[in-house]
């Protein structure tokens, strides 16, 4: 056990962080007043955020080893343990989750009027599930959290969602479930191949035969690709994002879809390096398709929220592109871009939720002239628009730049194609901004109209401000965030480079390589 | 093998739990004449079961498996763990029946007595080390359940259920007897261990004729377990029988069927794993397919749960197919978990039934979460557990079975199983969708009772506890079966 650093704080900081929201959810069960429920949920999420802060301060950035590790025997009959810890890859996601959860409760303050108790219980259980996924060091524990999240998310979309919510909820659930159960088979196969253990660190240190890696990679790919979501299994995402309530969309876009990419980083790449190399070509191509296709589809959207949802497909294409470029810039850019996307798109969905509460429409054509009607809102929205496009000075620029840099290093054509995605991104985002905020105003929403809209109030500014701060913070000084991941990413690249990919016959990969070699 | 000259005290002692239940059953029939209050009978029934449970607990103390009546009856960990399932089954069933049978206007005293007889039949099956004893136990169980299924005398579909169950049950008994006689003809014995020994001695393992005998025996048990294509009776019987009996039947006879299937195949035909697995593998696949796919089309919740229980039998079968003691352990663990989740689900179905309202149609669940949040939350737990989503116990059961299947080299079966379990998610989810995401059509009043609340609390708690801390169950079952 010298490959990990045990938690040396005098309390189990990770366990408390993960399970505090759950404890809050249990207490909520016995409460009646909606106001008190909201307040307690808010306090729980804030407290979770606060008690997790010492992690940042005590984190040792110089090592790739797992830190704050806790280890307890759990199911001895199967050799499964309660084993949690974090490294440079997972640490930032913990904070992304805890911050977004606070904002989710805040933004739902007025939007959720029915089944208030159940809603907040679902949000809190979601938080426990998401945090659990990022800290689990036992594959069984990971799977438990990974799947357990389906239930509250299903309810969030299906109960508090929009018009077409039931369809979206079932689609989301079934897509994810099919992927996950295939991964489950993979996990069990790995359990026996790795010597009757599901300890992620042990499993990562075993060299598996290529044939086994091949099938395991496909099994894991089924789960992670659906979650990311990669083209062509992305179709659940627009429905789920669009129909979910604001808080649900924020969680989905902010954290949930990052788990797929996190799965690649934590399992596929370190455990199955040979197969990863083998499949890297097709995955890069899928990423490029996702970037360009996702962006093109955005041009055709008539629904505000759906457009942002499709832009997620495009942005997550950047993330997988970076991860599978297998160099420091690409991987670090990929991780940072996950964080960025969580912040930007999370904030976007918050803003859409805020304006929807006033207008009750998501159709872009119903808007127009909002810059005059809600100037503060328009001001904040342009910041996010530019961040999403990747304007220098915003966080989006850093992430996308690093990814394109990494992709260029791996294969020039990849960098070129990815860059066109950014141009398209600027196109659809600015056009969206134009249609919403400029052009002729919809007279209904004018101060004298039937449904006058008001500008942001203090609570809403409070919800958005932290994310805006991060947009600029990462944009101007990304090193604060990047230095957390340096050691872990270097280690990951190191494992990757040792992979012996001894030219197995892969017609598809060969074909793609041939094409690329032409450039 | 020492042949004893008479029935010793030990012989009786080993059978104390079964005898207790039979005596309680007889007592209940007498009590029925003395009291009008059915609650008294229910209480006596539960008390009697607890007494038998205590007996089993005391007998657990035996380090070595005990056999009695000239090795016809055996008491080992395997039998004991099944007996625990049967106790759970009957106690929970009684808890959910009291109010329900009154609503159905069918509070007959013999209801509780028959439950006792059926359960003692199952226990004898679990302990049977001889094909004849096995048959006796099976018939005791079957005859009692036939009557129970038809207890709603005034309802046509209940009568239909009983008759259908009886005819197909009789068929399956004939198959069993045919298999037994073939085996006896070839080996000259009905004792399971001796069959195995003789088969090795006469080098008949895998012989076509003995294969035929095994096929007959498997078919007979497949009827009881409701494996496709021998499942035809199940949906009709489950729908027609009183709901509490449906709950009882979906677990008791199924578990008993698995108990004897496991014991006969492992003890008597252990040398023919390749052969019997080659029959069970297609059976398992068809069963999972039929159960999961046809359930998608059901709008009656009892029928849906019937198909769901067929599908679950398919998953459980994976553990038996492996032919390893570990695999058997996984099947038994699954059964224990299945007991909790299935009884729980049926308990909710029963709560919807009240005078003049069937409450069996899916539409009756519309908007239930609005008027009855607690009951809906419980149903949600049961549905997700049946789907096999962590952190519910249903996931643990499936994980264990799949794990053993993969360990034994049946990875493809595990893949097929997970695909069907993903398909089955749809109809379990639909119940949740109706409860949480539709608006209520009419006000639904739930008929609750204290014992019902207890049953629900126990089942839901166990599902969540075993889902997170499965060691409690795993240690018990593994200790019992693997020693």
Interface residues (C-beta under 8 A of the other chain):
Chain A: X74 X75 X76 X77 X78 X115 X118 X143 X144 X147 X148 X150 X151 X154 X155 X158 X159 X165 X166 X169 X170 X173 X174 X177 X178 X181 X182 X184 X185 X188 X189 X191 X192
Chain B: X369 X373 X380 X384 X389 X390 X391 X395 X399 X402 X403 X406 X407 X411 X414 X415 X418 X419 X421 X422 X425 X426 X429 X432 X433 X436 X437 X470 X471 X474 X475 X478
